[in-house]
Amino acid sequence: MGLDTYAARIPVDFVGADPLAGDIEADFGCTWLDRCLLARAQARRERLNDGHCLFEGNYFRGKLYVDLVGFVTGVSLYQAWIPPETVKKMAEAFGRREPEAIIRGFRRSRRQLYEHNSTEVADLREFLRTCARLRLGLVGSW
């Protein structure tokens, strides 16, 4: 079973009858401005990472990063709703140490489900920081 993690303004995993029709639920309540600022953050990370970024718009594959996020923040992504206040604390936790230091500690912890690197830490930090600035929560969809 996979887990996708979405930046959201509404705490439900609900998609309208036609998600391609632009229903507000398809974007979990994110506004046009939210999506623009998340896209800008993504473009910034892609410029630094030779065109790669672990998030796309208001979404990332949470299952691949649940171990790393849990290690850094103490918060499990396996939740239907993570409120904006918690996202802010998560962003702060990612901002306390440099990505390389986080990866060294994570590898020593032996809690690693997947192989991660400091670029992924920096991408997660940017995603969470942008969500916190916009006062967005996270929706877990699986």
C-alpha positions as CSV (number, residue, x, y, z in Angstrom):
1,M,0.0,0.0,0.0
2,G,1.4,3.4,-1.0
3,L,1.1,6.7,0.8
4,D,0.9,10.0,-1.0
5,T,1.3,13.2,1.0
6,Y,-0.4,16.4,-0.2
7,A,-0.2,20.0,1.1
8,A,-3.7,20.9,1.9
9,R,-6.1,23.5,3.4
10,I,-8.9,21.0,4.0
11,P,-8.4,17.9,6.2
12,V,-10.1,15.3,4.1
13,D,-9.0,12.9,1.3
14,F,-12.0,13.7,-0.9
15,V,-11.8,14.1,-4.7
16,G,-14.9,15.3,-6.5
17,A,-16.6,13.4,-9.3
18,D,-14.1,14.8,-11.9
19,P,-10.7,15.7,-10.4
20,L,-9.5,16.9,-13.8
21,A,-12.3,19.5,-13.9
22,G,-10.5,21.7,-11.4
23,D,-12.7,20.9,-8.4
24,I,-11.3,22.5,-5.2
25,E,-11.2,19.1,-3.6
26,A,-8.7,17.8,-6.2
27,D,-6.2,20.2,-4.8
28,F,-7.2,19.6,-1.2
29,G,-8.3,23.2,-0.9
30,C,-5.0,24.7,-2.1
31,T,-5.5,28.1,-3.7
32,W,-4.0,29.3,-7.0
33,L,-1.4,31.2,-5.0
34,D,-0.5,28.2,-2.8
35,R,0.1,26.1,-6.0
36,C,2.2,28.9,-7.6
37,L,4.4,29.2,-4.5
38,L,4.8,25.5,-4.2
39,A,5.7,25.3,-7.9
40,R,8.2,28.1,-7.4
41,A,9.8,26.1,-4.5
42,Q,9.9,23.0,-6.7
43,A,11.6,25.0,-9.6
44,R,14.2,26.3,-7.1
45,R,15.0,22.8,-6.0
46,E,15.1,21.5,-9.5
47,R,17.6,24.2,-10.5
48,L,19.9,23.1,-7.7
49,N,19.4,19.3,-8.4
50,D,19.9,19.0,-12.1
51,G,16.2,19.0,-12.8
52,H,15.2,16.7,-10.0
53,C,12.9,17.3,-7.0
54,L,11.1,14.9,-4.7
55,F,7.9,16.9,-4.7
56,E,5.7,18.0,-7.5
57,G,3.3,20.9,-6.9
58,N,1.5,20.1,-3.6
59,Y,2.4,16.4,-3.5
60,F,5.2,13.9,-2.7
61,R,5.4,10.2,-2.3
62,G,5.1,10.0,1.4
63,K,5.7,6.2,1.7
64,L,9.3,6.7,0.4
65,Y,10.1,9.3,3.1
66,V,8.0,8.2,6.1
67,D,11.1,6.9,7.8
68,L,13.2,10.0,7.3
69,V,10.4,12.4,8.2
70,G,9.6,10.4,11.3
71,F,13.3,10.4,12.3
72,V,13.7,14.2,11.9
73,T,10.3,15.3,13.3
74,G,8.8,12.5,15.3
75,V,5.7,12.8,13.2
76,S,4.3,9.9,11.1
77,L,3.1,10.7,7.7
78,Y,0.6,7.8,8.0
79,Q,-2.1,10.1,9.2
80,A,-5.2,11.3,7.3
81,W,-4.6,14.9,8.5
82,I,-1.5,16.7,9.9
83,P,-2.6,20.2,10.9
84,P,-0.7,23.4,9.9
85,E,0.6,23.9,13.5
86,T,2.3,20.5,13.3
87,V,3.6,21.2,9.8
88,K,5.2,24.3,11.2
89,K,7.0,22.3,13.9
90,M,8.1,19.7,11.3
91,A,9.6,22.5,9.1
92,E,11.4,23.9,12.2
93,A,12.8,20.4,12.9
94,F,14.2,20.1,9.4
95,G,15.7,23.6,9.7
96,R,17.6,22.9,12.9
97,R,20.4,20.9,11.3
98,E,22.1,20.9,8.0
99,P,20.9,18.1,5.6
100,E,24.3,16.3,5.7
101,A,24.2,16.1,9.5
102,I,20.6,14.8,9.4
103,I,21.6,12.0,7.0
104,R,24.6,11.0,9.2
105,G,22.4,10.8,12.2
106,F,19.7,9.0,10.3
107,R,22.1,6.3,9.0
108,R,23.5,5.8,12.5
109,S,20.0,5.4,13.9
110,R,19.4,2.2,11.9
111,R,15.8,3.2,11.3
112,Q,16.3,3.5,7.6
113,L,13.7,1.8,5.4
114,Y,14.9,3.4,2.2
115,E,18.2,4.9,1.1
116,H,18.1,8.7,1.5
117,N,20.5,11.5,0.8
118,S,21.1,15.2,1.8
119,T,19.4,16.5,-1.3
120,E,16.2,14.7,-0.3
121,V,16.4,16.3,3.1
122,A,16.8,19.7,1.5
123,D,13.8,19.1,-0.8
124,L,11.7,18.0,2.2
125,R,12.8,21.0,4.2
126,E,11.8,23.3,1.3
127,F,8.4,21.6,0.9
128,L,7.6,21.8,4.6
129,R,9.0,25.3,4.9
130,T,6.7,26.5,2.1
131,C,3.7,24.7,3.6
132,A,4.4,26.3,7.0
133,R,4.7,29.8,5.4
134,L,1.3,29.2,3.7
135,R,-0.2,27.7,6.8
136,L,-1.0,24.5,5.0
137,G,-1.6,21.1,6.6
138,L,-0.8,17.7,5.1
139,V,-3.3,15.1,3.9
140,G,-2.2,11.4,3.8
141,S,-3.8,9.5,0.9
142,W,-3.4,5.7,0.6
